[in-house]
Amino acid sequence: MTETTVQSIAGAISEAAGLMSAAGDTLHAKQAQELNSKLTDGRLTVAFCGHFSAGKSTLINRLCGTKLLPSSPIPTSANVVSIRGGDRAYAAVETVKNGVASKAEVPIDQLDRYCVDGEQFTSVSIVYPSELLGDHTVLLDTPGIDSTDDAHRMATESALHLADVVFYVMDYNHVQSEINFSFAKQLKDWGKPLYFIVNQIDKHRDRELSFASYRQSVEDAFHAWHLEPAGIVYLSLREPEHPHQEWEQLLELLDKLQTIRKPLCVYSVEASLRHVADGHMKWSEQQAEPERERLLAEAGGVEAVALVTTQMDQLKQKIRQVSEQKEVYRAQLRKELQTLLDNANITPAGLRDLAQTFLESRKPGFKAGLLFAAAKTAAEQERRLLAFSEELNSLISASIDWHVKHLLRTEAERITYDGELLESELARNLAWLPDSEWLIARVKPGAVISNEYTMTFSRDLAADVKAVYRQRALEIIDALADHAAAVGEAAAAEAESQLAALRAQAGALHALTALAKRAEEHKARLTAALPEAPARPALPAPRAAVAGGGTAAQAGSDAAEARGVLASESGRSAQAGQHHAAAGRSALAGGAALAQQHSAAARLASAAELLAPHAALAAAAQAMSDKAKRLQDSRFTIALFGAFSAGKSSLANALIGEPVLPVSPNPTTAAINRLVPPTAEHGHGTARIVMKTRAAIIDDVRYSLALLGEKEQQSDDAALMLAIDRLSPDSIGAGGRPHFSFLRAARAGWAEHEPLLGQQLSVDQAEYEKYVAEESRSCFVSEIELHYDCALTAQGIVLVDTPGADSVNARHTGVAFNYIKNADAVLFVTYYNHAFSQADRQFLMQLGRVKDQFELDKMFFLVNAADLAADQEELTGVLKHVETNLLQHAIRSPRLFPVSSLQALDGKLDGNAELLQRSGIEAFEQSFLSFIQNDLGRLAIDAAEQDLKRAAATVAGWLQSAEGDAAGREAELVALLQAVNEAKIDISALQTGTIPEQLKQELSELLYYVVQRIQYRFGEFYNLAFNPASLQDDGRDLRKAIWTSWLELQRLVQLELSQEMLATSLRMERGIHTQLQKQYIHTAQRLENSISAYSAVPYAPAALPTPDEPTAWEADNVDAKLLWSRFKSPRQFFEGEGKSILRKELEALLAPSLNGWMSEQTLLWTSLYEQIWQKAADQAGKQLQDDMLAYESGKRISLSGSADTAELKQLYNQLIHI
């Protein structure tokens, strides 16, 4: 770094800071001045960023050679902590009380509370003697990146402002998490030199995939998002001797970086200065925004600004036209009338001939005929007059009357003259036609009738007719002209008013232009003050690692071949069968898991065999036999839930004791993945792949495109693929990344898998693993069943591995709900050093809603990777943290187990009892086995015991009746028949009863409170959707970004509604069974009281249908214009009132929509549950009647005297001793 460069940048900082200060921006001016002190400090500033619990603090402690910072899997750092070398160890903390800042020195051993408390203590600076730091390096520890925690983000940004180089630290298992991509992109856009550190690589297992493949997948993932760091370092702080450890490379890298700290400092300071300048310009825009908004409002809004000048010209032209028209309108209309009359020919040759005969009849001495001449003459004159008159009037109507009226009507309509008034004036003025007297009067007395006179008469006649029409039409024209003048004056007045308003708008426009010009001039001055961007120093890359004693060249070759290896890694688990013996050490694998159920099945089968020979007991025997078979063949379903990379598949493998399911630190399970016993059709190691239907995958693609703001509904597959091709990762916000990844995978796999849609495929295990692990395949899959012979499946236990709660497929809430509802056990897996994601919280809330609806508590919660705990105290703290989170979701006293699925699987495979014990899996398995045996098993045993007791009681009742005397049996038979007839009436009443009003009221209230809870949580959903991470001014289209934020808000509300409706269906199901069971018991007791020795079959809850998922709620009254009007800019939105104003408006807009949607659902569900009740009641009544009639049949036989009492006694004794 030359002195000239330092001086030029220092001068630029001072000038830029002065401009910012003069503009009133003290914050950015101060930040700029801070860069000056950094420029002269001469130290390399290294910032460590990343998600909390990625190991930043532990890494810094290791670099410093001592524990300076608190570290825990629970979020700790709430401040930016700086560490520099010095002669003695001490720390300085800055506190703010009542707005006054003060500094104090504190001992190093008391640092923990200062680092953790980010509200009371605003900054922590540590000085510590360290050879690594010396007098040349400063380390910065930042709060964990949490996109919804604005305070943490702002603290981290303040650290990046002073950093020369950034190391972004990631957990091995969560490299591809959404927050990593989002924040890494922000760092890239800032322009800071960036390195990635993948920490905790001791979690790697070669049996899952080779390390070269893992490295390649990491590089490919970031390359796909246009993120290419200066280097990636892989570390394990727990296992310093790990074969892929790159600790020395990190130290070398830091040393190389400090040797170029001067040019790095210049580059970093210049980049930060430009970042501060950008921040200042955004601040300036924010400051000018109120004035700009006011002027825009005066100018009529953004859209109106460009139209003002044009509108003013148009109005001036209109005023001139109105003024001119006042003078010329009457004359112009008269002229048109005259032209029309002049062109009207009403005396053509035919009429002139009639005129000739008419005139001849008017000559003196005209006579017609010899006899009775006077009368004939008068008649002939009248005939000729009438013929002439009719033809003339016809010509007048056609050539003058119609045209004049059309002219006047057209003009009246144009000037909005009253139509009815015009018609009355036309009827009054233009209804005239020449009559006989008028025509006769036109004949000149004494005229010599000749052809010449006929021509003269016709010409004069036409002129007279037209004169009459002209005079009469002119009266109407005068009325129209007066009206047009009045209308014109009103229009002119309106135009003058509009022109005056536009003159005000024009003033606002000039002011807006001046405002923009001042801003541009200020920006130009600030830009001119900035120094020329220095060349970026050549950044050192981490030295290539040499693992396992190989050569560097060999390591490079491994990396080059990693893509090919990655595709074939998964085949390793095909060898898993050899580990059956090791798996047998599992508590669940001993064959005793379902022993109780199988014992109950055996007892029922024995009883059925005893009852079968007796005709009256045949129905009971068949029922017992069916139940025995169900118990014997029953499958025990374990459903695993949790976020991606929480270790669900790894835990499933640990339970199995074999590496059966594909496991990877990258997201794998994208579809329901079931491990089931082999069948005759599907042998061991084969899988049934159920592909999505074409409609389902197209719907998924459209859904994801819509959430990314692609509004157009593409018409065909090619258009959909083209829409995906147009997407760029640079334009995708944080919340849209899972959808972008899904769309990219669908695009990559479309050509290969489109022909397979809607089919079921049978594949081997190697192919199965590709369908699970490769997203370009798995995104087309609906469900997978792997048929596998192992100790668990041999007992009928089915493992269900579900997609991550944060996967795109998780939107299909009904699938997850069915497993929550119908699975025998639910295992929720969370990761030791990773907080609950929003998707996790959503799922846990659903668990909390439905937990109390089940007869048994079937939920287990596992904290995986517990081997990462530094000590027991830390583990206890994490478990307490998890338990507190569960309590927030209404899950009290959970069965909570810390486990290490990796240690458990290793322990089972290697026969290592000590490792197995350390893994914690044994404690879970023992508790789980107890649940299966003692809770579920006890239910089976109790149900079987009840069936056996009923059978024995029935036989005892028959035996008692058979042993009575003939008279007694006869009387009892009569009573039996009467009681059965009465019982049928009671059963019919049960079957035909309607749903209780109490249940209908409960449904209405449940659905009402669903909306209330949605509205109560609206603020939470709103903050998740409209957050600073998704609405950054980073070059993306902010109009599109805020629209996608709205879509995300709508999606969250839709998801919550879906979850609530499903939970409501479960409550209604339980309510129906509760009420129906009460009615059933009441009816059964009446039967038992009236039918001697009868014991009714217990109520058996029938499976009730879950209502179809309702049509998704959508708000049709929210548009992009409304959202943008409240947004303006991220700073205004988040620091001003934009966010709160929009929230209030959206709440007000959405409430009626939500209530209307729920009202429709209430009507639909009320009708549906009336039908469900009717069907369930009919089924329950039929069950009771069949049982009663079977008892009656046997009882009648015993009362007939033909029963074999010795045989009945023997049967009774056999039943009670089963």
TAMO-V444488 format. One record per backbone hydrogen bond with DSSP energy under -1.0 kcal/mol. NH is the residue of the N-H (numbers start at 1). CO is the residue of the C=O. If there is no record, write none. Layout:
BEGIN
NH_CO ; NH_CO
END
This chain:
BEGIN
6_2 ; 7_3 ; 8_4 ; 9_5 ; 10_6 ; 11_7 ; 12_8 ; 13_9 ; 14_10 ; 15_11 ; 16_12 ; 17_13 ; 18_14 ; 19_15 ; 20_16 ; 21_17 ; 22_18 ; 23_19 ; 24_21 ; 25_20 ; 26_24 ; 29_25 ; 30_26 ; 31_27 ; 32_28 ; 33_29 ; 34_30 ; 35_31 ; 37_33 ; 38_34 ; 39_35 ; 40_36 ; 42_38 ; 44_136 ; 46_138 ; 47_165 ; 48_140 ; 49_167 ; 54_51 ; 59_55 ; 60_56 ; 61_57 ; 62_58 ; 63_59 ; 64_60 ; 65_61 ; 66_61 ; 68_66 ; 78_115 ; 81_141 ; 82_124 ; 83_139 ; 84_126 ; 90_127 ; 91_106 ; 92_125 ; 93_104 ; 94_123 ; 95_102 ; 96_120 ; 97_100 ; 100_97 ; 102_95 ; 104_93 ; 106_91 ; 110_107 ; 111_108 ; 115_111 ; 116_112 ; 117_113 ; 118_116 ; 121_117 ; 122_94 ; 124_80 ; 125_92 ; 126_82 ; 127_90 ; 128_84 ; 134_130 ; 136_133 ; 137_133 ; 138_44 ; 139_83 ; 140_46 ; 141_81 ; 142_48 ; 145_50 ; 149_146 ; 153_149 ; 154_150 ; 155_151 ; 156_152 ; 157_153 ; 158_154 ; 159_155 ; 160_156 ; 161_157 ; 164_45 ; 165_45 ; 166_193 ; 167_47 ; 168_195 ; 169_49 ; 170_197 ; 172_199 ; 174_171 ; 177_174 ; 181_177 ; 182_178 ; 183_179 ; 184_180 ; 185_181 ; 186_182 ; 187_183 ; 188_184 ; 189_185 ; 190_186 ; 191_187 ; 192_187 ; 195_166 ; 196_231 ; 197_168 ; 198_233 ; 199_170 ; 201_235 ; 203_200 ; 204_201 ; 208_205 ; 209_205 ; 214_210 ; 215_211 ; 216_212 ; 217_213 ; 218_214 ; 219_215 ; 220_216 ; 221_217 ; 222_218 ; 223_219 ; 224_220 ; 226_223 ; 227_222 ; 230_194 ; 233_196 ; 235_198 ; 242_239 ; 245_242 ; 246_234 ; 250_246 ; 251_247 ; 252_248 ; 253_249 ; 254_250 ; 255_251 ; 256_252 ; 257_253 ; 258_254 ; 259_255 ; 261_258 ; 264_260 ; 265_261 ; 266_262 ; 267_263 ; 268_264 ; 269_265 ; 270_266 ; 271_267 ; 272_268 ; 273_269 ; 274_270 ; 275_271 ; 276_272 ; 277_273 ; 278_274 ; 279_275 ; 280_276 ; 281_277 ; 282_278 ; 283_279 ; 284_280 ; 285_281 ; 286_282 ; 287_283 ; 288_284 ; 292_288 ; 293_289 ; 294_290 ; 295_291 ; 296_292 ; 297_293 ; 298_294 ; 299_295 ; 301_296 ; 305_301 ; 307_304 ; 311_307 ; 312_308 ; 313_309 ; 314_310 ; 315_311 ; 316_312 ; 317_313 ; 318_314 ; 319_315 ; 320_316 ; 321_317 ; 322_318 ; 323_319 ; 324_320 ; 325_321 ; 326_322 ; 328_324 ; 329_325 ; 332_328 ; 333_329 ; 334_330 ; 335_331 ; 336_332 ; 337_333 ; 338_334 ; 339_335 ; 340_336 ; 341_337 ; 342_338 ; 343_339 ; 352_348 ; 353_349 ; 354_350 ; 355_351 ; 356_352 ; 357_353 ; 358_354 ; 359_355 ; 360_356 ; 361_357 ; 362_359 ; 363_360 ; 366_363 ; 376_372 ; 377_373 ; 378_374 ; 379_375 ; 380_376 ; 381_377 ; 382_378 ; 383_379 ; 384_380 ; 385_381 ; 386_382 ; 387_383 ; 388_384 ; 389_385 ; 390_386 ; 391_387 ; 392_388 ; 393_389 ; 394_390 ; 395_391 ; 396_392 ; 397_393 ; 398_394 ; 399_395 ; 400_396 ; 401_396 ; 402_397 ; 404_400 ; 405_401 ; 406_402 ; 407_403 ; 408_404 ; 409_405 ; 410_406 ; 411_407 ; 412_408 ; 413_409 ; 414_410 ; 415_411 ; 416_413 ; 417_412 ; 422_418 ; 423_419 ; 424_420 ; 425_421 ; 426_422 ; 427_423 ; 428_424 ; 429_425 ; 430_426 ; 439_435 ; 440_436 ; 441_437 ; 443_440 ; 447_444 ; 454_450 ; 455_451 ; 456_452 ; 457_453 ; 458_454 ; 459_455 ; 460_456 ; 461_457 ; 462_458 ; 463_459 ; 464_460 ; 465_461 ; 466_462 ; 467_463 ; 468_464 ; 469_465 ; 470_466 ; 471_467 ; 472_468 ; 473_469 ; 474_470 ; 475_471 ; 477_473 ; 478_474 ; 479_475 ; 480_476 ; 481_477 ; 482_478 ; 483_479 ; 484_480 ; 485_481 ; 486_482 ; 487_483 ; 488_484 ; 489_485 ; 490_486 ; 491_487 ; 492_488 ; 493_489 ; 494_490 ; 495_491 ; 496_492 ; 497_493 ; 498_494 ; 499_495 ; 500_496 ; 501_497 ; 502_498 ; 503_499 ; 504_500 ; 505_501 ; 506_502 ; 507_503 ; 508_504 ; 509_505 ; 510_506 ; 511_507 ; 512_508 ; 513_509 ; 514_510 ; 515_511 ; 516_512 ; 517_513 ; 518_514 ; 519_515 ; 520_516 ; 521_517 ; 522_518 ; 523_519 ; 524_520 ; 525_521 ; 526_522 ; 527_523 ; 528_524 ; 529_525 ; 530_526 ; 550_547 ; 555_551 ; 556_552 ; 557_553 ; 558_554 ; 559_555 ; 560_556 ; 561_557 ; 562_559 ; 565_561 ; 566_562 ; 567_563 ; 568_565 ; 569_565 ; 571_568 ; 572_569 ; 573_570 ; 574_571 ; 575_572 ; 576_573 ; 578_575 ; 579_576 ; 580_577 ; 583_579 ; 584_580 ; 585_582 ; 586_583 ; 595_592 ; 598_594 ; 599_595 ; 600_596 ; 601_597 ; 602_598 ; 603_599 ; 604_600 ; 605_601 ; 606_602 ; 607_603 ; 608_604 ; 609_605 ; 610_606 ; 611_607 ; 612_608 ; 614_611 ; 617_614 ; 618_615 ; 621_617 ; 622_618 ; 623_619 ; 624_620 ; 625_621 ; 626_622 ; 627_623 ; 628_624 ; 629_625 ; 630_626 ; 631_627 ; 632_628 ; 633_629 ; 636_796 ; 638_798 ; 639_825 ; 640_800 ; 641_827 ; 646_643 ; 651_647 ; 652_648 ; 653_649 ; 654_650 ; 655_651 ; 656_652 ; 657_653 ; 658_653 ; 660_658 ; 672_782 ; 673_801 ; 674_784 ; 675_799 ; 676_786 ; 679_682 ; 685_787 ; 686_683 ; 687_763 ; 688_785 ; 689_761 ; 690_783 ; 691_759 ; 692_780 ; 697_693 ; 698_694 ; 699_695 ; 700_696 ; 701_697 ; 702_698 ; 703_699 ; 704_700 ; 705_701 ; 706_702 ; 707_703 ; 708_704 ; 709_706 ; 710_705 ; 711_709 ; 714_712 ; 720_716 ; 721_717 ; 722_718 ; 723_719 ; 724_720 ; 725_721 ; 726_722 ; 727_724 ; 731_728 ; 732_729 ; 737_734 ; 740_736 ; 741_737 ; 742_738 ; 743_739 ; 744_740 ; 745_741 ; 746_742 ; 747_743 ; 748_744 ; 749_745 ; 753_749 ; 754_750 ; 756_753 ; 757_754 ; 758_692 ; 759_756 ; 761_689 ; 763_687 ; 768_764 ; 769_765 ; 770_766 ; 771_767 ; 772_768 ; 773_769 ; 774_770 ; 777_774 ; 778_774 ; 779_775 ; 780_777 ; 781_778 ; 782_690 ; 783_690 ; 784_672 ; 785_688 ; 786_674 ; 787_686 ; 788_676 ; 794_790 ; 795_792 ; 796_793 ; 797_792 ; 798_636 ; 799_675 ; 800_638 ; 801_673 ; 802_640 ; 805_642 ; 807_804 ; 810_807 ; 811_808 ; 812_809 ; 813_811 ; 815_812 ; 817_813 ; 818_814 ; 819_815 ; 820_816 ; 821_817 ; 822_818 ; 823_819 ; 824_637 ; 825_637 ; 826_858 ; 827_639 ; 828_860 ; 829_641 ; 830_862 ; 832_864 ; 834_831 ; 841_837 ; 842_838 ; 843_839 ; 844_840 ; 845_841 ; 846_842 ; 847_843 ; 848_844 ; 849_845 ; 850_846 ; 851_847 ; 853_850 ; 858_856 ; 860_826 ; 861_895 ; 862_828 ; 863_897 ; 864_830 ; 866_899 ; 868_865 ; 869_866 ; 875_871 ; 876_872 ; 877_873 ; 878_874 ; 879_875 ; 880_876 ; 881_877 ; 882_878 ; 883_879 ; 884_880 ; 885_881 ; 886_882 ; 887_883 ; 888_884 ; 889_886 ; 890_887 ; 891_886 ; 896_894 ; 897_861 ; 899_863 ; 900_919 ; 904_900 ; 905_901 ; 906_902 ; 907_903 ; 908_904 ; 909_905 ; 910_906 ; 912_907 ; 916_912 ; 917_913 ; 918_914 ; 919_915 ; 924_920 ; 925_921 ; 926_922 ; 927_923 ; 928_924 ; 929_925 ; 930_926 ; 931_927 ; 932_928 ; 933_929 ; 934_930 ; 935_931 ; 936_931 ; 937_932 ; 939_935 ; 940_936 ; 941_937 ; 942_938 ; 943_939 ; 944_940 ; 945_941 ; 946_942 ; 947_943 ; 948_944 ; 949_945 ; 950_946 ; 951_947 ; 952_948 ; 953_949 ; 954_950 ; 955_951 ; 956_952 ; 957_953 ; 958_954 ; 959_955 ; 960_956 ; 961_957 ; 962_958 ; 963_959 ; 964_961 ; 969_965 ; 970_966 ; 971_967 ; 972_968 ; 973_969 ; 974_970 ; 975_971 ; 976_972 ; 977_973 ; 978_974 ; 979_975 ; 980_976 ; 981_977 ; 982_978 ; 983_979 ; 984_980 ; 985_981 ; 986_982 ; 987_983 ; 988_984 ; 989_985 ; 990_986 ; 991_987 ; 992_988 ; 1000_996 ; 1001_997 ; 1002_998 ; 1003_999 ; 1004_1000 ; 1005_1001 ; 1006_1002 ; 1007_1003 ; 1008_1004 ; 1009_1005 ; 1010_1006 ; 1011_1007 ; 1012_1008 ; 1013_1009 ; 1014_1010 ; 1015_1011 ; 1016_1012 ; 1017_1013 ; 1021_1017 ; 1022_1018 ; 1023_1019 ; 1024_1020 ; 1025_1021 ; 1026_1022 ; 1031_1027 ; 1034_1032 ; 1041_1037 ; 1042_1038 ; 1043_1039 ; 1044_1040 ; 1045_1041 ; 1046_1042 ; 1047_1043 ; 1048_1044 ; 1049_1045 ; 1050_1046 ; 1051_1047 ; 1052_1048 ; 1053_1049 ; 1054_1050 ; 1055_1051 ; 1056_1052 ; 1057_1053 ; 1058_1054 ; 1059_1055 ; 1060_1056 ; 1061_1057 ; 1062_1058 ; 1063_1059 ; 1064_1060 ; 1065_1061 ; 1066_1062 ; 1067_1063 ; 1068_1064 ; 1069_1065 ; 1070_1066 ; 1071_1067 ; 1072_1068 ; 1073_1069 ; 1074_1070 ; 1075_1071 ; 1076_1072 ; 1077_1073 ; 1078_1074 ; 1079_1075 ; 1080_1076 ; 1081_1077 ; 1082_1078 ; 1083_1079 ; 1084_1080 ; 1085_1081 ; 1086_1082 ; 1087_1083 ; 1088_1084 ; 1089_1085 ; 1090_1086 ; 1091_1087 ; 1094_1091 ; 1123_1119 ; 1124_1120 ; 1125_1121 ; 1128_1124 ; 1129_1127 ; 1133_1129 ; 1134_1130 ; 1135_1131 ; 1138_1132 ; 1139_1133 ; 1141_1137 ; 1142_1138 ; 1143_1139 ; 1144_1140 ; 1145_1141 ; 1146_1142 ; 1147_1143 ; 1148_1144 ; 1149_1145 ; 1150_1146 ; 1151_1147 ; 1154_1150 ; 1155_1151 ; 1156_1152 ; 1157_1153 ; 1158_1154 ; 1159_1155 ; 1160_1156 ; 1161_1157 ; 1162_1158 ; 1163_1159 ; 1164_1160 ; 1165_1161 ; 1166_1162 ; 1167_1163 ; 1168_1164 ; 1169_1165 ; 1170_1166 ; 1171_1167 ; 1172_1168 ; 1173_1169 ; 1174_1170 ; 1175_1171 ; 1176_1172 ; 1177_1173 ; 1178_1174 ; 1179_1175 ; 1180_1176 ; 1181_1177 ; 1182_1178 ; 1183_1179 ; 1184_1180 ; 1185_1181 ; 1186_1182 ; 1187_1183 ; 1188_1184 ; 1189_1185 ; 1190_1186 ; 1191_1187 ; 1192_1188 ; 1193_1189 ; 1194_1190 ; 1195_1191 ; 1196_1192 ; 1197_1193 ; 1198_1194 ; 1199_1195 ; 1200_1196 ; 1208_1204 ; 1209_1205 ; 1210_1206 ; 1211_1207 ; 1212_1208 ; 1213_1209 ; 1214_1210 ; 1215_1211 ; 1216_1212 ; 1218_1215
END
